[in-house]
Amino acid sequence: MSGPADERDPGLQPERTRLAWRRTTLACTVAAVLAVRSTLRGGLSTESALTCALCCLLWLGFLLVAHHRIRALSTPGRPHTLTAGQATAATLCTMALAVCATTLVF
């Protein structure tokens, strides 16, 4: 028999966290699309094409981490914690995507 101490009432915290992951994924998608657009409008050079391809790979990497985390937060019960590797991958992908997109714009 489970008592009140065993039950977990997460409230809206998992939903807010899922929405935050989705917003960040949307922001990364916008950055990747703008990088592709900038590359196509500015003339296709080898450097810009490689930077654009790197932006797309970084976006896919972040999308993979975010999707994994959103699915983990959707499971019933207590979701497992974000591992250090996943957190590092998400952070590095986000920062590198911002740098690549900035490089393409300027």
Buried (B, 14 or more C-beta within 10 A) or exposed (E): EEEEEEEEEEEEEBEEBBEBBEEBBEBBEEBBBBBBEBBEEEEEEEEBEEBBBBBBBBBEBBBBBBEBBBEBBEEEEEBEEBEEEBEEBBEBBBEBBBBBBEBBEE
